[in-house]
Amino acid sequence: MNRPVRFACHYYMSRVPVLREMVSAMGAFPLDAPRKRQTQFFQQSVELLQSRQVVGVFPEGAQPMVQVKAANQLSPFQRGFAHLALRAPVQDLAILPVAIVSTEEERHNLAPLKLFSLFDPTEPLFNCGGWHSAIVYRRVQLLFGYPVAINEALRQHYRGRHGGSLAKELTQACWEQIGGLLHQRC
């Protein structure tokens, strides 16, 4: 893409020493504590988008970090990115679905999940048994889908009675695009 991507990342990544510095150096922005998470994510993302920066979101959320799946399997997507795109007052905005296909990787158990609850006690995934995975990607392919333009007509429809269903449809369309890209490659 020839442009840096500012990825939203999990709150605990801003709390763990060394990881916090790595995340910051890569230009990522951690989500805030749960009670302010949605508001803060929206505000930060809109500021970045208005300054013509690219915001990256992993729509599967935190689930894959504790339940690693095969490379071509997707978890359900959360709808936050769709709500952001439909609400952000940014002209010429588009969602670009991207599939990340790992062709060579190493999987490691990083640490017990309970350890991470010290940094974010509100995350229910950290109260499960098991280990936090660390996946070292040696080689990946990025597969780009078709941009989904967010125009004023979509925004008007979103502001109406069917906003939630429109966000759901947009989320599903992106999930299907990425799933199709993964299926073609794997």
LUMMARVO-252544 format. One record per residue: residue number from 1; residue in one letter; x, y, z of N, C-alpha, C in turn. Coordinates in Angstrom, 1 decimal, m for minus. Last residue first. Layout:
BEGIN
<pt NUM, "a", <X, Y, Z>, <X, Y, Z>, <X, Y, Z>> ...
This chain:
BEGIN
<pt 186, "c", <m5.7, m21.0, 0.4>, <m5.3, m22.1, 1.3>, <m5.7, m23.4, 0.7>> <pt 185, "r", <m6.6, m19.1, m1.4>, <m5.2, m19.3, m1.2>, <m4.8, m20.5, m0.4>> <pt 184, "q", <m9.4, m19.2, m1.5>, <m8.6, m19.3, m2.7>, <m7.2, m19.6, m2.5>> <pt 183, "h", <m9.9, m18.8, 1.3>, <m10.3, m20.1, 0.6>, <m9.5, m20.2, m0.7>> <pt 182, "l", <m9.2, m16.1, 1.6>, <m8.5, m17.2, 2.3>, <m8.7, m18.6, 1.7>> <pt 181, "l", <m11.1, m14.9, 0.0>, <m9.6, m14.7, m0.3>, <m8.8, m15.8, 0.4>> <pt 180, "g", <m13.4, m15.6, 1.3>, <m13.2, m16.0, 0.0>, <m11.7, m15.9, m0.4>> <pt 179, "g", <m13.0, m14.3, 3.8>, <m13.2, m15.7, 3.7>, <m12.9, m16.3, 2.4>> <pt 178, "i", <m13.1, m11.6, 2.9>, <m11.9, m12.2, 3.4>, <m11.9, m13.7, 3.4>> <pt 177, "q", <m15.8, m11.5, 2.0>, <m14.7, m11.2, 1.1>, <m13.4, m11.8, 1.6>> <pt 176, "e", <m17.2, m12.2, 4.3>, <m17.3, m13.1, 3.1>, <m16.2, m12.8, 2.2>> <pt 175, "w", <m16.6, m10.0, 5.9>, <m16.2, m11.4, 6.4>, <m16.2, m12.3, 5.2>> <pt 174, "c", <m17.8, m7.9, 4.4>, <m16.3, m8.0, 4.6>, <m15.8, m9.4, 5.0>> <pt 173, "a", <m20.4, m8.7, 4.7>, <m19.9, m8.6, 3.4>, <m18.3, m8.6, 3.4>> <pt 172, "q", <m20.8, m8.5, 7.5>, <m20.9, m9.8, 6.8>, <m20.3, m9.8, 5.4>> <pt 171, "t", <m20.5, m5.7, 7.8>, <m19.6, m6.6, 8.5>, <m19.6, m8.0, 7.8>> <pt 170, "l", <m22.7, m4.9, 6.4>, <m21.4, m4.5, 6.0>, <m20.3, m5.4, 6.6>> <pt 169, "e", <m24.8, m6.0, 7.9>, <m24.6, m6.4, 6.5>, <m23.2, m6.0, 6.0>> <pt 168, "k", <m24.4, m4.6, 10.3>, <m24.3, m6.1, 10.3>, <m24.1, m6.6, 8.9>> <pt 167, "a", <m24.9, m2.0, 9.6>, <m23.6, m2.4, 10.1>, <m23.4, m3.9, 10.0>> <pt 166, "l", <m27.6, m2.4, 8.9>, <m26.7, m2.0, 7.9>, <m25.2, m2.3, 8.3>> <pt 165, "s", <m28.7, m3.0, 11.4>, <m28.8, m4.0, 10.3>, <m27.8, m3.7, 9.2>> <pt 164, "g", <m28.3, m0.5, 12.7>, <m27.7, m1.8, 13.2>, <m27.7, m2.8, 12.1>> <pt 163, "g", <m29.9, 1.3, 11.1>, <m28.4, 1.4, 11.3>, <m27.7, 0.1, 11.7>> <pt 162, "h", <m32.6, 1.6, 10.5>, <m31.9, 0.3, 10.2>, <m30.4, 0.4, 10.3>> <pt 161, "r", <m33.6, 4.1, 10.9>, <m34.1, 3.0, 11.8>, <m33.2, 1.7, 11.7>> <pt 160, "g", <m30.8, 6.2, 10.0>, <m32.2, 5.9, 10.1>, <m32.5, 4.7, 11.1>> <pt 159, "r", <m28.2, 6.3, 9.7>, <m28.8, 7.2, 10.7>, <m30.2, 6.9, 10.9>> <pt 158, "y", <m27.8, 4.6, 7.5>, <m27.3, 4.2, 8.8>, <m28.0, 5.0, 9.9>> <pt 157, "h", <m28.7, 6.2, 5.4>, <m29.5, 5.0, 5.7>, <m29.1, 4.5, 7.1>> <pt 156, "q", <m26.7, 8.1, 5.5>, <m28.1, 8.5, 5.7>, <m28.9, 7.3, 6.1>> <pt 155, "r", <m24.5, 6.5, 4.8>, <m24.5, 7.2, 6.1>, <m25.9, 7.6, 6.4>> <pt 154, "l", <m25.2, 5.8, 2.2>, <m25.1, 4.7, 3.2>, <m25.1, 5.4, 4.6>> <pt 153, "a", <m25.1, 8.3, 1.0>, <m26.3, 7.6, 1.0>, <m26.3, 6.5, 2.0>> <pt 152, "e", <m22.4, 9.0, 1.2>, <m23.4, 9.7, 2.0>, <m24.7, 9.0, 2.1>> <pt 151, "n", <m20.4, 6.0, 1.3>, <m20.9, 7.3, 0.7>, <m22.0, 7.9, 1.6>> <pt 150, "i", <m17.8, 4.1, 1.4>, <m18.8, 4.5, 2.4>, <m19.2, 5.9, 1.9>> <pt 149, "a", <m16.8, 1.3, m0.6>, <m17.0, 2.8, m0.5>, <m18.1, 3.1, 0.5>> <pt 148, "v", <m14.8, m1.2, m0.2>, <m16.2, m0.9, 0.0>, <m16.3, 0.6, 0.3>> <pt 147, "p", <m12.4, m2.6, m2.4>, <m12.8, m1.6, m1.4>, <m14.3, m1.4, m1.4>> <pt 146, "y", <m11.9, m6.1, m2.5>, <m12.4, m4.9, m3.2>, <m12.8, m3.9, m2.1>> <pt 145, "g", <m8.9, m7.4, m0.9>, <m10.3, m7.5, m1.5>, <m10.6, m6.2, m2.2>> <pt 144, "f", <m5.7, m8.6, m1.0>, <m6.5, m7.4, m0.9>, <m7.9, m7.7, m1.6>> <pt 143, "l", <m3.6, m10.5, 0.9>, <m4.5, m10.5, m0.2>, <m5.6, m9.5, 0.0>> <pt 142, "l", <m0.4, m10.9, 1.8>, <m1.5, m10.1, 2.0>, <m2.3, m10.1, 0.8>> <pt 141, "q", <1.4, m13.7, 3.1>, <0.9, m13.0, 1.9>, <m0.3, m12.1, 2.3>> <pt 140, "v", <4.3, m14.3, 5.1>, <2.9, m14.1, 4.9>, <2.6, m13.5, 3.5>> <pt 139, "r", <6.7, m15.9, 7.0>, <6.3, m15.5, 5.7>, <4.8, m15.4, 5.6>> <pt 138, "r", <6.9, m16.1, 9.7>, <8.1, m16.0, 9.0>, <7.8, m15.5, 7.5>> <pt 137, "y", <5.3, m15.0, 12.5>, <5.1, m15.2, 11.1>, <6.4, m15.0, 10.3>> <pt 136, "v", <4.9, m16.4, 15.5>, <5.9, m15.7, 14.7>, <5.7, m16.0, 13.3>> <pt 135, "i", <2.5, m16.1, 17.9>, <2.8, m16.7, 16.6>, <3.8, m15.8, 15.9>> <pt 134, "a", <1.7, m17.0, 21.0>, <2.6, m16.1, 20.3>, <2.9, m16.8, 18.9>> <pt 133, "s", <m1.1, m17.4, 23.0>, <m0.3, m17.8, 21.9>, <0.6, m16.7, 21.5>> <pt 132, "h", <m1.6, m17.9, 26.4>, <m1.6, m16.9, 25.3>, <m0.7, m17.3, 24.3>> <pt 131, "w", <m3.1, m21.0, 27.6>, <m1.9, m20.1, 27.3>, <m2.2, m19.1, 26.3>> <pt 130, "g", <m5.4, m22.1, 30.1>, <m4.7, m22.2, 28.9>, <m3.6, m21.1, 28.8>> <pt 129, "g", <m8.7, m21.0, 31.2>, <m7.4, m21.8, 31.4>, <m6.7, m21.7, 30.0>> <pt 128, "c", <m9.9, m17.6, 31.4>, <m10.0, m19.0, 30.9>, <m8.6, m19.7, 31.2>> <pt 127, "n", <m9.5, m15.1, 31.9>, <m10.0, m15.9, 33.0>, <m10.2, m17.3, 32.6>> <pt 126, "f", <m9.0, m13.7, 29.6>, <m7.9, m14.0, 30.4>, <m8.3, m14.8, 31.7>> <pt 125, "l", <m11.5, m13.3, 28.5>, <m10.7, m14.3, 27.9>, <m9.5, m14.7, 28.8>> <pt 124, "p", <m12.5, m11.0, 29.9>, <m13.0, m12.4, 30.2>, <m12.1, m13.5, 29.6>> <pt 123, "e", <m10.8, m8.4, 31.1>, <m10.9, m9.2, 29.9>, <m11.3, m10.6, 30.3>> <pt 122, "t", <m10.4, m7.0, 33.4>, <m11.7, m7.0, 32.9>, <m11.9, m7.9, 31.7>> <pt 121, "p", <m7.7, m7.0, 34.2>, <m8.6, m7.9, 34.9>, <m10.0, m8.0, 34.3>> <pt 120, "d", <m5.0, m6.6, 32.6>, <m6.4, m6.3, 32.3>, <m7.4, m7.2, 32.9>> <pt 119, "f", <m2.8, m7.4, 34.0>, <m2.7, m6.2, 33.3>, <m4.1, m5.7, 32.8>> <pt 118, "l", <m3.6, m9.8, 35.2>, <m2.9, m8.8, 36.0>, <m2.9, m7.4, 35.3>> <pt 117, "s", <m4.3, m11.3, 33.1>, <m5.4, m10.7, 33.8>, <m4.8, m9.7, 34.9>> <pt 116, "f", <m2.0, m12.5, 32.2>, <m2.4, m11.3, 31.5>, <m3.6, m10.6, 32.2>> <pt 115, "l", <m1.9, m14.8, 33.8>, <m0.9, m13.7, 34.0>, <m1.4, m12.4, 33.4>> <pt 114, "k", <m3.9, m16.4, 32.7>, <m4.1, m15.8, 34.0>, <m3.1, m14.6, 34.3>> <pt 113, "l", <m2.7, m17.5, 30.4>, <m3.7, m16.4, 30.3>, <m3.9, m15.7, 31.6>> <pt 112, "p", <0.8, m18.1, 30.6>, <m0.5, m18.4, 31.0>, <m1.5, m17.2, 30.9>> <pt 111, "a", <2.6, m17.2, 27.5>, <2.4, m17.2, 29.0>, <1.0, m17.6, 29.3>> <pt 110, "l", <3.1, m18.3, 24.9>, <3.8, m17.2, 25.4>, <3.8, m17.2, 27.0>> <pt 109, "n", <3.7, m21.0, 23.0>, <2.9, m20.6, 24.2>, <3.7, m19.5, 24.9>> <pt 108, "h", <4.1, m20.5, 19.5>, <4.7, m20.8, 20.8>, <3.6, m20.4, 21.9>> <pt 107, "r", <4.5, m21.4, 16.1>, <3.6, m21.1, 17.2>, <4.2, m21.4, 18.5>> <pt 106, "e", <5.7, m20.0, 13.2>, <6.1, m20.8, 14.4>, <5.1, m20.4, 15.5>> <pt 105, "e", <5.1, m20.2, 9.6>, <5.0, m19.6, 11.0>, <5.5, m20.5, 12.0>> <pt 104, "e", <4.4, m19.5, 6.4>, <5.4, m20.1, 7.2>, <5.4, m19.4, 8.6>> <pt 103, "t", <2.2, m18.3, 5.4>, <2.7, m19.5, 4.6>, <3.8, m20.2, 5.4>> <pt 102, "s", <m0.7, m16.8, 6.3>, <0.6, m17.2, 6.8>, <1.0, m18.5, 6.0>> <pt 101, "v", <m2.5, m14.2, 5.0>, <m2.3, m15.7, 4.8>, <m0.9, m16.0, 5.2>> <pt 100, "i", <m4.8, m12.0, 5.7>, <m3.4, m12.2, 6.0>, <m3.2, m13.8, 5.9>> <pt 99, "a", <m6.9, m10.0, 3.7>, <m6.7, m11.4, 4.3>, <m5.2, m11.5, 4.5>> <pt 98, "v", <m8.7, m7.1, 3.9>, <m7.4, m7.7, 3.7>, <m7.3, m9.0, 4.4>> <pt 97, "p", <m11.0, m4.7, 2.7>, <m10.8, m6.1, 3.4>, <m9.5, m6.6, 2.9>> <pt 96, "l", <m11.2, m1.5, 3.2>, <m10.4, m2.4, 2.3>, <m10.2, m3.7, 3.1>> <pt 95, "i", <m13.6, 1.0, 3.2>, <m13.1, m0.2, 3.9>, <m12.4, m1.1, 2.9>> <pt 94, "a", <m13.2, 4.5, 2.6>, <m13.5, 3.1, 2.1>, <m13.0, 2.1, 3.1>> <pt 93, "l", <m14.1, 7.8, 2.2>, <m13.7, 6.8, 3.1>, <m14.1, 5.4, 2.5>> <pt 92, "d", <m14.7, 10.4, 1.2>, <m13.9, 9.5, 0.5>, <m13.4, 8.3, 1.3>> <pt 91, "q", <m14.7, 12.3, 4.3>, <m15.0, 12.1, 2.9>, <m14.2, 11.1, 2.3>> <pt 90, "v", <m15.8, 11.6, 7.5>, <m14.7, 11.6, 6.7>, <m15.1, 11.4, 5.2>> <pt 89, "p", <m17.1, 11.2, 10.2>, <m17.3, 12.3, 9.3>, <m16.1, 12.5, 8.4>> <pt 88, "a", <m18.1, 7.9, 10.9>, <m17.0, 8.9, 10.9>, <m17.3, 10.0, 9.8>> <pt 87, "r", <m20.2, 6.1, 10.7>, <m20.4, 7.3, 11.6>, <m19.3, 8.3, 11.4>> <pt 86, "l", <m19.3, 4.0, 9.1>, <m20.6, 4.6, 8.8>, <m20.8, 5.9, 9.6>> <pt 85, "a", <m16.9, 3.2, 10.3>, <m16.9, 3.7, 8.9>, <m18.2, 4.5, 8.6>> <pt 84, "l", <m17.8, 2.4, 12.9>, <m16.9, 3.5, 12.7>, <m17.0, 4.1, 11.3>> <pt 83, "h", <m19.5, 0.2, 12.2>, <m20.1, 1.4, 12.9>, <m19.1, 2.6, 12.7>> <pt 82, "a", <m17.4, m1.4, 11.2>, <m18.5, m1.0, 10.3>, <m19.2, 0.3, 10.9>> <pt 81, "f", <m15.8, m1.9, 13.4>, <m15.3, m1.2, 12.3>, <m16.3, m0.7, 11.3>> <pt 80, "g", <m17.6, m3.2, 15.2>, <m17.1, m1.9, 15.5>, <m16.6, m1.2, 14.3>> <pt 79, "r", <m18.6, m5.8, 15.0>, <m19.1, m4.8, 14.1>, <m18.5, m3.4, 14.3>> <pt 78, "q", <m16.5, m8.7, 14.8>, <m17.2, m7.8, 15.6>, <m17.6, m6.6, 14.7>> <pt 77, "f", <m16.8, m11.8, 13.0>, <m16.3, m10.4, 13.1>, <m17.2, m9.6, 14.0>> <pt 76, "p", <m16.1, m15.2, 13.9>, <m17.1, m14.1, 13.5>, <m16.4, m12.7, 13.8>> <pt 75, "s", <m13.0, m16.4, 12.6>, <m13.9, m16.3, 13.7>, <m15.0, m15.2, 13.2>> <pt 74, "l", <m11.9, m18.4, 9.8>, <m12.2, m17.1, 10.4>, <m13.2, m17.2, 11.6>> <pt 73, "q", <m9.4, m20.4, 8.6>, <m10.6, m20.3, 9.3>, <m10.8, m18.9, 10.0>> <pt 72, "n", <m7.0, m20.8, 7.4>, <m8.1, m20.4, 6.5>, <m9.4, m20.3, 7.2>> <pt 71, "a", <m5.2, m21.6, 9.4>, <m4.9, m20.3, 8.7>, <m6.1, m19.9, 7.8>> <pt 70, "a", <m6.9, m22.7, 12.4>, <m6.2, m23.0, 11.1>, <m6.2, m21.7, 10.3>> <pt 69, "k", <m6.8, m20.8, 15.4>, <m7.5, m21.6, 14.4>, <m6.5, m21.9, 13.2>> <pt 68, "v", <m6.4, m20.3, 18.8>, <m5.8, m20.2, 17.5>, <m6.5, m21.2, 16.6>> <pt 67, "q", <m7.7, m18.7, 21.1>, <m8.1, m19.9, 20.5>, <m7.6, m19.8, 19.0>> <pt 66, "v", <m6.4, m16.4, 21.9>, <m6.5, m17.5, 22.9>, <m7.0, m18.8, 22.3>> <pt 65, "m", <m6.4, m14.7, 19.8>, <m5.1, m14.8, 20.6>, <m5.2, m15.9, 21.6>> <pt 64, "p", <m8.9, m14.8, 18.6>, <m7.9, m15.6, 18.1>, <m6.6, m15.6, 18.9>> <pt 63, "q", <m10.4, m12.9, 20.4>, <m10.6, m14.3, 20.4>, <m9.5, m15.1, 19.8>> <pt 62, "a", <m10.3, m10.2, 20.1>, <m9.3, m10.8, 20.9>, <m9.4, m12.3, 20.8>> <pt 61, "g", <m11.4, m9.5, 16.7>, <m11.2, m9.2, 18.1>, <m10.2, m10.0, 18.8>> <pt 60, "e", <m11.8, m9.7, 14.1>, <m12.2, m10.9, 14.9>, <m12.0, m10.6, 16.4>> <pt 59, "p", <m10.9, m7.4, 12.9>, <m12.4, m7.5, 13.2>, <m12.7, m8.8, 14.0>> <pt 58, "f", <m8.4, m5.5, 13.4>, <m8.6, m6.9, 13.3>, <m10.0, m7.2, 13.8>> <pt 57, "v", <m7.9, m2.6, 11.6>, <m8.6, m3.2, 12.7>, <m8.7, m4.7, 12.4>> <pt 56, "g", <m6.1, 0.4, 10.8>, <m6.2, m1.1, 10.7>, <m6.9, m1.7, 11.9>> <pt 55, "v", <m6.3, 3.4, 9.2>, <m6.6, 2.7, 10.4>, <m6.8, 1.2, 10.2>> <pt 54, "v", <m4.3, 5.7, 7.6>, <m5.0, 4.4, 7.5>, <m5.1, 3.8, 8.8>> <pt 53, "q", <m4.8, 9.3, 7.6>, <m4.0, 8.1, 7.9>, <m4.9, 6.8, 7.7>> <pt 52, "r", <m6.1, 11.7, 7.2>, <m5.8, 10.9, 6.0>, <m4.8, 9.7, 6.3>> <pt 51, "s", <m7.0, 12.9, 9.4>, <m5.7, 13.3, 9.0>, <m5.1, 12.5, 7.8>> <pt 50, "q", <m9.3, 11.5, 9.7>, <m9.4, 12.8, 9.2>, <m8.1, 13.4, 8.8>> <pt 49, "l", <m8.3, 9.1, 10.8>, <m8.9, 9.1, 9.4>, <m9.0, 10.5, 8.9>> <pt 48, "l", <m7.4, 10.0, 13.3>, <m6.5, 9.5, 12.4>, <m7.0, 9.5, 10.9>> <pt 47, "e", <m9.9, 10.8, 14.4>, <m8.8, 11.8, 14.2>, <m7.7, 11.3, 13.2>> <pt 46, "v", <m11.2, 8.4, 14.3>, <m11.7, 9.5, 13.5>, <m10.6, 10.5, 13.3>> <pt 45, "s", <m9.7, 6.9, 16.2>, <m9.8, 6.5, 14.8>, <m10.3, 7.6, 13.9>> <pt 44, "q", <m10.2, 8.3, 18.6>, <m8.8, 8.2, 18.0>, <m8.9, 7.8, 16.5>> <pt 43, "q", <m13.0, 8.1, 18.8>, <m12.4, 9.4, 18.7>, <m11.0, 9.3, 18.1>> <pt 42, "f", <m13.4, 5.2, 18.9>, <m14.0, 6.0, 17.8>, <m13.3, 7.4, 17.7>> <pt 41, "f", <m11.9, 4.6, 21.2>, <m11.5, 4.0, 19.9>, <m12.1, 4.8, 18.7>> <pt 40, "q", <m13.3, 6.0, 23.1>, <m11.9, 6.4, 22.8>, <m11.5, 5.8, 21.5>> <pt 39, "t", <m15.8, 4.7, 23.0>, <m15.7, 6.1, 22.8>, <m14.3, 6.5, 22.4>> <pt 38, "q", <m15.1, 2.0, 23.6>, <m15.7, 2.3, 22.4>, <m15.6, 3.8, 22.0>> <pt 37, "r", <m13.7, 2.2, 26.2>, <m13.1, 1.7, 25.0>, <m13.8, 2.1, 23.8>> <pt 36, "k", <m14.3, 2.9, 28.8>, <m14.2, 4.0, 27.8>, <m13.8, 3.5, 26.4>> <pt 35, "r", <m14.5, 0.5, 30.1>, <m15.6, 1.5, 30.3>, <m15.5, 2.6, 29.3>> <pt 34, "p", <m12.0, m0.9, 29.4>, <m13.4, m1.2, 28.9>, <m14.4, m0.2, 29.0>> <pt 33, "a", <m9.3, 1.4, 28.5>, <m10.0, 0.5, 29.5>, <m11.4, 0.3, 29.0>> <pt 32, "d", <m8.7, 1.6, 24.9>, <m8.7, 2.1, 26.3>, <m9.3, 1.1, 27.2>> <pt 31, "l", <m6.5, 0.1, 22.6>, <m7.8, 0.5, 23.0>, <m7.7, 0.9, 24.5>> <pt 30, "p", <m3.4, 1.5, 21.3>, <m4.1, 0.5, 22.2>, <m5.5, 1.0, 22.5>> <pt 29, "f", <m2.2, 1.9, 18.2>, <m2.9, 2.6, 19.3>, <m3.7, 1.6, 20.1>> <pt 28, "a", <1.0, 1.6, 16.5>, <m0.4, 1.1, 16.9>, <m0.9, 2.0, 18.0>> <pt 27, "g", <3.5, 2.2, 15.9>, <2.5, 3.2, 15.5>, <1.1, 2.7, 15.8>> <pt 26, "m", <5.6, 0.7, 16.7>, <5.0, 0.3, 15.4>, <3.9, 1.2, 15.0>> <pt 25, "a", <6.2, 1.9, 19.2>, <7.1, 2.1, 18.1>, <6.6, 1.7, 16.7>> <pt 24, "s", <4.0, 0.9, 20.6>, <4.1, 2.3, 20.3>, <5.0, 2.6, 19.2>> <pt 23, "v", <4.6, m1.8, 20.8>, <3.4, m1.4, 20.1>, <3.4, 0.1, 19.7>> <pt 22, "m", <7.0, m1.7, 22.2>, <7.0, m2.2, 20.9>, <5.8, m1.8, 20.1>> <pt 21, "e", <6.2, m0.6, 24.7>, <7.1, 0.2, 23.9>, <7.1, m0.3, 22.4>> <pt 20, "r", <4.5, m2.7, 25.5>, <4.0, m1.3, 25.4>, <4.9, m0.5, 24.5>> <pt 19, "l", <6.3, m4.8, 25.8>, <5.2, m4.9, 24.8>, <4.7, m3.5, 24.5>> <pt 18, "v", <7.7, m3.5, 28.0>, <8.4, m3.9, 26.7>, <7.4, m4.1, 25.6>> <pt 17, "p", <5.0, m4.0, 30.2>, <6.3, m3.4, 29.9>, <6.9, m4.2, 28.7>> <pt 16, "v", <1.6, m3.9, 29.5>, <2.7, m4.8, 29.7>, <4.1, m4.2, 29.3>> <pt 15, "r", <m0.2, m2.0, 28.7>, <0.0, m2.2, 30.1>, <1.3, m3.0, 30.4>> <pt 14, "s", <m0.9, m2.1, 26.1>, <m0.4, m0.8, 26.6>, <0.0, m0.9, 28.1>> <pt 13, "m", <m2.0, m4.6, 25.9>, <m0.7, m4.3, 25.2>, <m0.1, m3.0, 25.6>> <pt 12, "y", <m4.5, m4.5, 27.0>, <m3.4, m5.0, 27.8>, <m2.1, m4.7, 27.2>> <pt 11, "y", <m6.1, m3.5, 24.8>, <m5.8, m2.6, 25.9>, <m4.6, m3.2, 26.7>> <pt 10, "h", <m5.2, m4.4, 21.5>, <m5.9, m4.7, 22.8>, <m5.3, m3.8, 23.9>> <pt 9, "c", <m5.1, m2.0, 18.8>, <m4.7, m3.2, 19.5>, <m5.3, m3.3, 20.9>> <pt 8, "a", <m5.3, m0.7, 15.6>, <m5.9, m0.7, 16.9>, <m5.5, m2.0, 17.6>> <pt 7, "f", <m2.7, 0.4, 13.5>, <m3.5, m0.7, 14.0>, <m4.1, m0.4, 15.4>> <pt 6, "r", <m2.1, 2.3, 11.0>, <m2.2, 2.5, 12.5>, <m3.2, 1.5, 13.0>> <pt 5, "v", <0.1, 1.8, 8.4>, <m1.2, 1.5, 8.9>, <m1.1, 1.6, 10.4>> <pt 4, "p", <1.8, 3.7, 5.9>, <1.8, 3.1, 7.2>, <0.3, 2.8, 7.6>> <pt 3, "r", <1.8, 2.9, 2.4>, <1.3, 3.8, 3.5>, <1.4, 3.1, 4.8>> <pt 2, "n", <2.1, 1.1, 0.4>, <3.0, 2.3, 0.5>, <2.5, 3.3, 1.5>> <pt 1, "m", <0.8, m1.2, 0.0>, <0.0, 0.0, 0.0>, <0.8, 1.3, 0.0>> 
